């Protein structure tokens, strides 16, 4: 059976340009304004709450002793995880020559970028006195102090910072040919100027392309280990401590699988919305969504396996504290969160075994929302339920978030969606030059093959 | 001002990827040196057709990675063992194992900047290239497959080059002329 074409509707090169650039050349849709109004209002709430936090201190959050890492760190790990699908799609699938990625890579990379911005915000404001944040950086200061590079918190600072910078560069390099397309179609002076500068004088000559392709390949190559390393290093924030429930070697692979799992769910949710709002159904086809659903199923089972392994090791280690931590995790005061996590991350993805469900937009949308919820709860379980009962029973406490915690999380979605809506409105949301490159007529031997009657 | 028109080069359009590759082989055989093939996406096999060498960007990025990673390792080792020595959890001052994550991260970071800046340095950023004045040329970013030959090329002659390009299968050509 022949594979279905990557891009449906057999468009010409010109048609690809027209469909994608029209989205940003046409008048802004009214519903875009509505969506932008809601998301920027949420962003304003976030801004206000950050101001309140900086003014009052981190006491406005529900942080207690022993739960010194509350929702802020839960949200941080959640958002960094979301970002991972973008890098996987743009870098790993590129190296594996998975051509179907071309329709969704721009989309997923942008999501990565905005998710990492949301992620970076949380530890930044969590330090409380954010004007002293530069103490993280290895710059000489008046106290003659240097950062402790043996601390995983420093590794994390560098890992996530590098991740953001690399994702930004990769995203921008991928955008250059498309920015040139917008520049060359621009009518107004201001658009000509802005896109003229952004496209950096791109002329699409082979003497440019040959270096460009190497640059893109290298960026894919160096981003690929980042898919594994960033969330591994995030997990060392937990794993290098001695808290029962955190001090396990399974954390790095477990975190990475969870990150890809949650990231694909988020890409899918956003792609389904974009398909409804914009005329991109021929680019992001149901085949793309089905492939993503399969990856969600695979990584969901890896996550489920990790949950089981954690329990097995807690029992097998014979360590009383470890056993206690896990029994308490599932059946203690936070058991409700644990079972939400298991239902959303292990049971819900099992629906994706069915081809009918994998190819049904409504099902996909609902199920990926559940995965997103489940992955937030996974981080909540790891951070809060573990910390709430440390080695000293006298300090055990139940953690309650405050209204500031809740609205800061909601506000971070405002930040994410505001950036995403701006991207959808002002930049080409699908990598036009890459999509053109995978059309059958892009192959110089296409006409030759067609004449021979073979499969082009 | 009115009499002097300066010719900057010529642009010729071809039908598709296969035609552009065939044209590239002929332009190369004719002995031109300052020319290029423009397309909306990179075309497989164009480097051979144009006789282009491999890009050397990889060497630049490799040097950036070594400098970045080496610098990060030195900074960590020096600050932890010499500038600010503190015993933490009884670990040795120069705990190279603990320095690995940041060494790796900075090496990747330096490579990423090396790729972007190296790319821009090699291909050059020219916002006002004469080609941008041509409407025919602008189709390269949409669906156009074009050959451009610069007037600086020793073999360039406005009429003969145009004839040559039409003879190798170009449908349309445009001479890039600017009033002095």
Boltz contact constraints between the chains, C-beta under 6 A:
constraints:
  - contact:
      token1: [A, 13]
      token2: [B, 40]
      max_distance: 6.0
  - contact:
      token1: [A, 13]
      token2: [B, 143]
      max_distance: 6.0
  - contact:
      token1: [A, 14]
      token2: [B, 142]
      max_distance: 6.0
  - contact:
      token1: [A, 14]
      token2: [B, 143]
      max_distance: 6.0
  - contact:
      token1: [A, 17]
      token2: [B, 142]
      max_distance: 6.0
  - contact:
      token1: [A, 138]
      token2: [B, 75]
      max_distance: 6.0
  - contact:
      token1: [A, 146]
      token2: [B, 79]
      max_distance: 6.0
  - contact:
      token1: [A, 146]
      token2: [B, 83]
      max_distance: 6.0
  - contact:
      token1: [A, 146]
      token2: [B, 84]
      max_distance: 6.0
  - contact:
      token1: [A, 149]
      token2: [B, 76]
      max_distance: 6.0
  - contact:
      token1: [A, 149]
      token2: [B, 80]
      max_distance: 6.0
  - contact:
      token1: [A, 149]
      token2: [B, 99]
      max_distance: 6.0
  - contact:
      token1: [A, 149]
      token2: [B, 102]
      max_distance: 6.0
  - contact:
      token1: [A, 150]
      token2: [B, 88]
      max_distance: 6.0
  - contact:
      token1: [A, 150]
      token2: [B, 95]
      max_distance: 6.0
  - contact:
      token1: [A, 150]
      token2: [B, 98]
      max_distance: 6.0
  - contact:
      token1: [A, 155]
      token2: [B, 101]
      max_distance: 6.0
  - contact:
      token1: [A, 155]
      token2: [B, 102]
      max_distance: 6.0
  - contact:
      token1: [A, 158]
      token2: [B, 102]
      max_distance: 6.0
  - contact:
      token1: [A, 158]
      token2: [B, 105]
      max_distance: 6.0
  - contact:
      token1: [A, 159]
      token2: [B, 105]
      max_distance: 6.0
  - contact:
      token1: [A, 162]
      token2: [B, 105]
      max_distance: 6.0
  - contact:
      token1: [A, 162]
      token2: [B, 108]
      max_distance: 6.0
  - contact:
      token1: [A, 162]
      token2: [B, 109]
      max_distance: 6.0
  - contact:
      token1: [A, 165]
      token2: [B, 109]
      max_distance: 6.0
  - contact:
      token1: [A, 166]
      token2: [B, 112]
      max_distance: 6.0
  - contact:
      token1: [A, 169]
      token2: [B, 112]
      max_distance: 6.0
  - contact:
      token1: [A, 169]
      token2: [B, 116]
      max_distance: 6.0
  - contact:
      token1: [A, 180]
      token2: [B, 141]
      max_distance: 6.0
  - contact:
      token1: [A, 181]
      token2: [B, 141]
      max_distance: 6.0
  - contact:
      token1: [A, 184]
      token2: [B, 138]
      max_distance: 6.0
  - contact:
      token1: [A, 184]
      token2: [B, 141]
      max_distance: 6.0
  - contact:
      token1: [A, 196]
      token2: [B, 127]
      max_distance: 6.0
  - contact:
      token1: [A, 200]
      token2: [B, 125]
      max_distance: 6.0
  - contact:
      token1: [A, 201]
      token2: [B, 125]
      max_distance: 6.0
  - contact:
      token1: [A, 201]
      token2: [B, 126]
      max_distance: 6.0
  - contact:
      token1: [A, 201]
      token2: [B, 127]
      max_distance: 6.0
  - contact:
      token1: [A, 201]
      token2: [B, 129]
      max_distance: 6.0
  - contact:
      token1: [A, 203]
      token2: [B, 131]
      max_distance: 6.0
  - contact:
      token1: [A, 204]
      token2: [B, 38]
      max_distance: 6.0
  - contact:
      token1: [A, 204]
      token2: [B, 39]
      max_distance: 6.0
  - contact:
      token1: [A, 204]
      token2: [B, 140]
      max_distance: 6.0
  - contact:
      token1: [A, 205]
      token2: [B, 36]
      max_distance: 6.0
  - contact:
      token1: [A, 205]
      token2: [B, 38]
      max_distance: 6.0
  - contact:
      token1: [A, 206]
      token2: [B, 37]
      max_distance: 6.0
  - contact:
      token1: [A, 206]
      token2: [B, 46]
      max_distance: 6.0
  - contact:
      token1: [A, 206]
      token2: [B, 50]
      max_distance: 6.0
  - contact:
      token1: [A, 207]
      token2: [B, 36]
      max_distance: 6.0
  - contact:
      token1: [A, 208]
      token2: [B, 123]
      max_distance: 6.0
  - contact:
      token1: [A, 209]
      token2: [B, 42]
      max_distance: 6.0
  - contact:
      token1: [A, 210]
      token2: [B, 47]
      max_distance: 6.0
  - contact:
      token1: [A, 210]
      token2: [B, 52]
      max_distance: 6.0
  - contact:
      token1: [A, 210]
      token2: [B, 55]
      max_distance: 6.0
  - contact:
      token1: [A, 211]
      token2: [B, 55]
      max_distance: 6.0
  - contact:
      token1: [A, 211]
      token2: [B, 57]
      max_distance: 6.0
  - contact:
      token1: [A, 211]
      token2: [B, 119]
      max_distance: 6.0
  - contact:
      token1: [A, 211]
      token2: [B, 122]
      max_distance: 6.0
  - contact:
      token1: [A, 211]
      token2: [B, 123]
      max_distance: 6.0
  - contact:
      token1: [A, 213]
      token2: [B, 42]
      max_distance: 6.0
  - contact:
      token1: [A, 214]
      token2: [B, 55]
      max_distance: 6.0
  - contact:
      token1: [A, 214]
      token2: [B, 57]
      max_distance: 6.0
  - contact:
      token1: [A, 215]
      token2: [B, 57]
      max_distance: 6.0
  - contact:
      token1: [A, 215]
      token2: [B, 115]
      max_distance: 6.0
  - contact:
      token1: [A, 215]
      token2: [B, 119]
      max_distance: 6.0
  - contact:
      token1: [A, 218]
      token2: [B, 61]
      max_distance: 6.0
  - contact:
      token1: [A, 218]
      token2: [B, 115]
      max_distance: 6.0
  - contact:
      token1: [A, 219]
      token2: [B, 115]
      max_distance: 6.0
  - contact:
      token1: [A, 222]
      token2: [B, 108]
      max_distance: 6.0
  - contact:
      token1: [A, 222]
      token2: [B, 111]
      max_distance: 6.0
  - contact:
      token1: [A, 233]
      token2: [B, 101]
      max_distance: 6.0
  - contact:
      token1: [A, 433]
      token2: [B, 40]
      max_distance: 6.0
  - contact:
      token1: [A, 433]
      token2: [B, 41]
      max_distance: 6.0
  - contact:
      token1: [A, 436]
      token2: [B, 40]
      max_distance: 6.0
  - contact:
      token1: [A, 436]
      token2: [B, 41]
      max_distance: 6.0
  - contact:
      token1: [A, 437]
      token2: [B, 41]
      max_distance: 6.0
  - contact:
      token1: [A, 444]
      token2: [B, 17]
      max_distance: 6.0
  - contact:
      token1: [A, 444]
      token2: [B, 18]
      max_distance: 6.0
  - contact:
      token1: [A, 444]
      token2: [B, 21]
      max_distance: 6.0
  - contact:
      token1: [A, 444]
      token2: [B, 45]
      max_distance: 6.0
  - contact:
      token1: [A, 447]
      token2: [B, 18]
      max_distance: 6.0
